Amino acid sequence: MIEFQGLSKVYGGFDAVKPLNLTVKRGEVFGFLGPNGAGKTTTIRMMMGILVPSAGQVHIDGLDCHTEPAEVKRRVGYLPDTPIFYDYLRGREILQFVAEMHGYSRTEAAERGARLLAEFGLQEAAEDYAVNYSLGMKKRLGLACALIHDPVVLILDEPINGLDPRASRDVQERLLAAAARGVTIFVSTHLLDMAEKLCDRVGIIHHGQLVATGTLDEIRAEASASGSLEDVFLKITDEAAAEPTE
Ligand SMILES: Nc1ncnc2c1ncn2[C@@H]1O[C@H](COP(=O)(O)OP(=O)(O)OP(=O)(O)O)[C@@H](O)[C@H]1O
């Protein structure tokens, strides 16, 4: 469903994402794990057609994310790391706007918006301006926007970063529900317990390089580490940092 072929990004002389080769299968929840500055957001922005790759390609459902971004957006729901809304639109109006941008009629957009506001516990805030929403509410509104057109793929950049435990659990439950409906999910995070709860498979990216891929058990075995994902993650990223670079 998602196919990376030598995708890379160079800023000046700095390799932010080194040639990335990876396949994410249909229906999979794939965790893209890495510390700050590893290259997660840069990779996701290339998937969304926001950044131009320096080399290589990424395809979603057979479509090239760089040359066919509009078609890709029809199939994909995207939650940016910091969702930004028009501050002086109300929650309801934002969903209405996003739905109409996806081509739904005014009536259908209103119906879809109302359904998602209810599903995401935002009914009571529907008439409030987004500028007054808490971070947790903004992430939920962002997810509602991402889901409004029934996408087959969700691409989420740090969806629970900065949320309190209740808001974080809430978002994770909604993601599990989407996964249960068969949505393919590509989620970046540096929060390892979320990866343990949600992901079928993970990839660990460090200094722009994918240093391990597999199920958590496979990665533990490969790293010859037992214990928590945190232990495995620290071991793998320490080893990658110690390896000489060309
Ligand atoms: N426009 C830019 N120009 C130069 N360097 C950049 C630019 N954008 C990002 N970088 C660098 O590229 C690297 C990867 O950044 P990126 O934002 O993709 O990391 P990340 O894994 O998403 O980290 P975080 O969790 O901190 O957001 C970082 O070292 C960052 O400083």
The ligand as an ORCA input file, in Angstrom:
! r2SCAN-3c Opt
* xyz 0 1
  N      14.300     23.176      6.166
  C      15.332     22.568      6.753
  N      16.612     22.965      6.503
  C      17.665     22.352      7.066
  N      17.569     21.291      7.917
  C      16.330     20.869      8.213
  C      15.149     21.473      7.658
  N      14.061     20.816      8.134
  C      14.540     19.839      8.957
  N      15.893     19.875      9.006
  C      16.764     18.969      9.763
  O      16.527     17.659      9.282
  C      16.569     16.723     10.363
  C      15.305     15.909     10.393
  O      14.236     16.737     10.816
  P      12.758     16.182     11.031
  O      11.894     17.345     11.403
  O      12.358     15.379      9.855
  O      12.950     15.220     12.289
  P      11.891     14.463     13.182
  O      12.315     13.039     13.251
  O      10.507     14.718     12.693
  O      12.120     15.123     14.594
  P      11.126     15.765     15.658
  O      10.558     14.625     16.421
  O      12.052     16.617     16.467
  O      10.108     16.566     14.891
  C      16.819     17.539     11.639
  O      18.196     17.476     11.925
  C      16.403     18.933     11.247
  O      17.143     19.898     11.966
*
